[in-house]
Amino acid sequence: MCLEYLRMSKHIFITGTNTDVGKTYIGVRLIKKLSKYGFIAFKPIETGCRRGSNTLIPADSSRYFEALNSKVTLDTINPYRFIEPISPYLAIKREGKRVYLKNYLSKFRQLAKSSSILVEGAGGAFSPLALDGLNIDMMRLIRSFNILVVKDELGCISSAISNVYAFQRYKTNLDLIILNTNKKNNMDNLREIRKYTKVPVLNYKNASSIKNIFSKVSSLLELSNR
């Protein structure tokens, strides 16, 4: 594993097959290790925020903020926030805002001048992220190393393989799949997903799993040429 390589300007985008599959749960654990090699977190938009005294409080982004020990501000990690727990596109429309991919990209590029970035999207890879694009469109713009989180449950084989083919159709790299087994079950989804794709598939079972995932990420980043 070439940890020195992680200090170079490589960016990671963590997405999922859907919302509530464990993107933040795994992302926060990854950023704790990645931050030692110059990475910070960036979640461009978050919905379902709660009202604070003077601002909206984003739950997921706050977890990244805590994981980074306040190295960057919460506003830097998460510049766009909305109260309703709905898709970013609908939240933006309902509040009459104008938020486009170029707005995220501008903030991303400012951060990328001095850091490598772990980006967490909103919803699934093909969910709307702004008025004019999807999560996967942002991946293409920043030429990121892309991680897909899949919740280990009935039906996840179809979700995972559908995403693999959709990434191919979109001509966008899918670099790693993480099967999030937060509850034990009697299925063998890890083996089944591996049967249908050449994309590396790892299993997150508990806190010790993150060591193997981090090792794989750093190894794949060394081989990645973008």
N, C-alpha and C positions, 0 to 999 in steps of 0.2 A: 504494500500500500504506500503510495507516494503522497504523504500529507503535505509536503512542500508545495505540491501542485495546487492544492486548495487555496493557497494564498494568491494565486493568479486570478485574473478577472473572469471567473466563470459564474454563471447565475443559474439558480435552480427554481423551477416552478412546480409547486405541489398542488395537485388537483385531485378530483375524485370522480367516481362513477355517478355520484349524486351528492346532495347535501347530507350532512349528519353521518358521514362514513368514517370519520376520525382524522380528517386532514390536519386540524389544529392539534389534536392530541399527539400525533406523530411528529408534526412540524415543530412543535415546541421542544420536543425531546431532541430532535435533530439540530435545532439552532443552538442548543446549549453546547453541543460539541463543535458545530461549525463556527461559532463565534470566536473560538480560539484561533481560527485561521482567517479572520478578517471578514466574516459574514455578518450581515445584519438582516432583519426581517422586514418585509414590506407587504402589507395587505391593503391594496389600494382603496377598497370599498368594503364597508360592513353595514349590514342592515340588522334590524332587531336590537338596536342599542337602547340603553336605558338613559333616562334624564339624570344628569348630575346637577350640581348647583349652578354651574356656569357653562356646561358643555354636555355633549352626549358621550356616554361611556360605552365603548365597544368591548364586549366580553372576550372575544377571541384575540383581538389585537392586544388587549391588556395582558394576556398570558404571555405573549411574545415580549412585551415590554418588561415584564417581571423576569422572564428567562434571560434577557439581555442585561439585567442588573442596571437598568436606566442608562445604558450607553448611548442610546438615542431617545428622542422624545416620543411620546405616544402619537403626537401629530405627524411626526416623520414616518412612523410605522404605518399609520392609518389616517390618510388625509380626508377621506370622504365617508360620512356617517349618516345613517337614517334610522328613524325609530321603528317603522313598520317592519315586521319579520317577513319580508317578501323579496322577490328577485330584485337585484340592483336596477335593472332596466325599469321595472314598474315603480320602484321607490323614487328614482330620478324623475320619471314622468309625472308622478302624482304631486311632487313638490315643485314642479315647474322649473327644474334645474337643467343645466346643459353640461353634462359630463360625458366626455368622449374618450376614446382610447388614447388620443394625443395628450390629454390631460394627465393620465396615468404615466404615459411614456415620458413626459417632461419631468415629472417628479422622480421617476425611476432613474433617468439619465443623470440627474443631479446627484443621487445617492451613489450611482455606479462610478462616479469620478474618484471616489475614495474607498469604496467597499465592494465586495462581492455580495450578492443579495439572494436570499431565499424568499421567493414570492409565494404567497398563498392566495389562490383565487377564491371565487365565491360560487358555491354550488358545484355542479359538475363541469367537466372539460368543455361541454357544448352548451353551457348555460350562458345567458347574456351577462356581460360584465359592465357594459356601458351602453349608451344609446346607439352606438354604431358597430358593436362587435361582441364576440364571445370570448370566453377564457382562452380558448385555443388560438384566437387571433392575437392576443397579447403574447402568448408563447412564441408565436412566429416573429413578432416584432422584436422581441428581446433575444431571440435565438438561444433559448434556455435549455438546460438539461431538465427533462420532464418526468415527474414521478406521478403515477396514478395510484391512489388509495382505493381499495375495494373492501367493503365490509363483508366479513365472512358469514354469509347467511344463505338461506335457500334462494336460488335465483341469481347468485352473484357470478356464476360461470358465464351465463349469457351476457350479463352487464359488462364483465371484463373483456370478453372476446369481441363484443360489439364495439367497445371503445378501441380495441386494438385495430380493428378494420377501419373504423372511422378516422383514426389518426393517420392510417395509411392513405385513405381516400383524400384526406386534407393535406397530404404531403408534409406531415409534421412528425418529427421524431418522438417516439415514446420510448424512454430509456430504462425505466424500472417500474415494476408493479409491486405494490405492497399489499398483501392480504392481511387485513386487520382483524385478528381473531381475539376480540375482547371478551367473548364468551365461548367456553368450550362447547363443542358440538360433536356429533357422531358422523359428520360428513368428511369428505376428503377433497375439498375444493382446491386446495393448493396443488395437489397432483393433477387434478382434472384441468385446471387452467394452464398448467405447464405443458400439457399434452398438445395444446392448440396454438401456442405462440413461442417464438424464439426470444421474446423479450424476457429478461431475467425477472423471476417472480420470487419474492421473499415473504416470509411470514412474521408478522409482529404478534407475539403472544404475551410478552411482559416486558418490564423495563430492561432486562438483559438482552432482549432482541435488538435494541437500538445499536449495540456495538457492532453486530454483524451488518446491519443496514448501513451504518456510517462507513464501515470498511468497504462495502460494495459500492456505495456512492462515490467515495474518493477514488476507488479503482476505476470505475467507469468514466469518471471525469478525466482521468489521466488519458484514457483512450479516446475520449470524445474530441472531435476536431471540427469546431464551428468557427 
